[in-house]
Amino acid sequence: MPIIDSDIIINILRDKPGAIERLRPYDTADCAITAVNAMEILCGARNSDECVRLDRFLSRFSLLQIDPDISKLALLLVKKHAMSSGLHVADALIAASALVYKAELLTENKRHFRQVDGLVLR
């Protein structure tokens, strides 16, 4: 079960060439997003109609919740990487989710995550 990062979802929603091809090797029913990804996408809505449309699109994916294990690991990641490489809170939570769920992370922003040991990026 891969976790789809927000940047890929945004590219798909914007019909960016090649964006949908990133998901072709996967069964979309087996793909997931984190609650953080969903919040990032929904915060970009320009009005309530767009929010409903985005929420409907996001409902295609399994939604992974943030639990205490993810929170603890994300905190450790921030302590380890925030000063040295600028790891932000949202990215730490997404990375920790992928590690806890033992999932690969599909992202176009590998530089945001490459310092996280054990994280499989695609």
C-alpha positions as CSV (number, residue, x, y, z in Angstrom):
1,M,0.0,0.0,0.0
2,P,1.7,3.2,-1.1
3,I,1.0,6.5,0.5
4,I,0.4,9.2,-2.1
5,D,2.0,12.6,-1.2
6,S,0.1,15.9,-1.6
7,D,2.3,17.0,-4.5
8,I,1.2,14.1,-6.7
9,I,-2.5,14.6,-5.9
10,I,-2.1,18.3,-6.7
11,N,-0.5,17.5,-10.0
12,I,-3.3,15.0,-10.9
13,L,-6.0,17.6,-10.0
14,R,-4.2,20.2,-12.2
15,D,-4.0,17.7,-15.1
16,K,-0.2,18.0,-15.2
17,P,1.2,15.9,-18.0
18,G,2.5,12.6,-16.6
19,A,0.9,13.0,-13.2
20,I,-1.7,10.2,-13.5
21,E,1.0,7.8,-14.9
22,R,2.7,7.9,-11.5
23,L,-0.3,5.9,-10.1
24,R,-0.6,3.5,-13.0
25,P,1.6,0.8,-11.5
26,Y,-0.7,0.7,-8.5
27,D,-4.3,-0.3,-7.8
28,T,-5.8,3.0,-6.7
29,A,-8.0,1.1,-4.2
30,D,-4.8,0.0,-2.4
31,C,-3.4,3.6,-2.3
32,A,-3.6,5.7,0.8
33,I,-3.2,9.3,2.0
34,T,-2.6,10.5,5.4
35,A,-4.8,12.9,7.3
36,V,-2.1,15.5,6.9
37,N,-2.2,15.1,3.1
38,A,-6.0,15.5,3.1
39,M,-5.7,18.7,5.2
40,E,-3.0,20.1,2.9
41,I,-5.2,19.5,-0.2
42,L,-8.4,20.8,1.4
43,C,-6.7,24.0,2.7
44,G,-6.1,24.8,-1.0
45,A,-9.8,25.0,-1.8
46,R,-10.9,28.4,-3.1
47,N,-14.5,28.0,-2.1
48,S,-17.0,25.5,-0.6
49,D,-17.8,23.9,-3.9
50,E,-14.2,23.2,-4.6
51,C,-13.8,21.8,-1.1
52,V,-16.6,19.3,-1.7
53,R,-15.0,18.3,-5.1
54,L,-11.6,17.8,-3.5
55,D,-13.1,15.9,-0.6
56,R,-14.9,13.6,-3.1
57,F,-11.7,13.0,-5.0
58,L,-9.7,12.3,-1.8
59,S,-12.4,9.7,-0.7
60,R,-11.0,7.4,-3.4
61,F,-8.0,6.7,-1.2
62,S,-7.8,5.0,2.2
63,L,-7.3,7.6,4.9
64,L,-4.5,6.9,7.4
65,Q,-5.0,8.5,10.8
66,I,-2.3,10.0,13.0
67,D,-1.9,7.8,16.0
68,P,0.4,8.1,19.1
69,D,3.2,6.0,17.5
70,I,3.2,8.3,14.4
71,S,3.2,11.4,16.6
72,K,6.2,10.1,18.7
73,L,8.2,9.1,15.6
74,A,7.4,12.4,13.8
75,L,8.6,14.3,16.9
76,L,11.9,12.3,16.8
77,L,12.3,13.1,13.1
78,V,11.8,16.8,13.7
79,K,14.4,16.7,16.5
80,K,16.8,14.9,14.3
81,H,16.3,16.7,11.0
82,A,14.5,20.1,11.4
83,M,17.7,22.1,12.1
84,S,20.0,20.2,9.7
85,S,17.8,19.8,6.7
86,G,14.6,21.8,7.3
87,L,12.2,18.9,7.8
88,H,8.8,20.5,8.4
89,V,6.0,19.3,10.7
90,A,3.7,18.1,7.9
91,D,6.5,16.2,6.1
92,A,7.6,14.6,9.4
93,L,4.1,13.3,10.1
94,I,3.8,12.0,6.5
95,A,7.2,10.3,6.7
96,A,6.4,8.8,10.2
97,S,3.1,7.5,8.8
98,A,4.9,5.7,6.0
99,L,7.4,4.2,8.4
100,V,4.8,3.1,10.9
101,Y,2.5,1.6,8.2
102,K,5.5,0.1,6.4
103,A,4.4,1.8,3.2
104,E,6.4,3.4,0.4
105,L,5.8,7.1,-0.2
106,L,5.1,8.3,-3.7
107,T,6.3,11.9,-4.0
108,E,7.8,14.3,-6.4
109,N,9.5,16.1,-3.5
110,K,12.1,13.5,-2.6
111,R,14.5,16.1,-1.2
112,H,11.9,16.8,1.6
113,F,12.2,13.2,2.8
114,R,15.6,11.7,1.7
115,Q,17.2,12.2,5.0
116,V,14.7,10.0,6.8
117,D,16.3,6.6,7.4
118,G,14.3,3.6,6.3
119,L,11.8,5.6,4.3
120,V,11.1,4.0,0.9
121,L,10.5,6.8,-1.7
122,R,9.1,6.2,-5.2
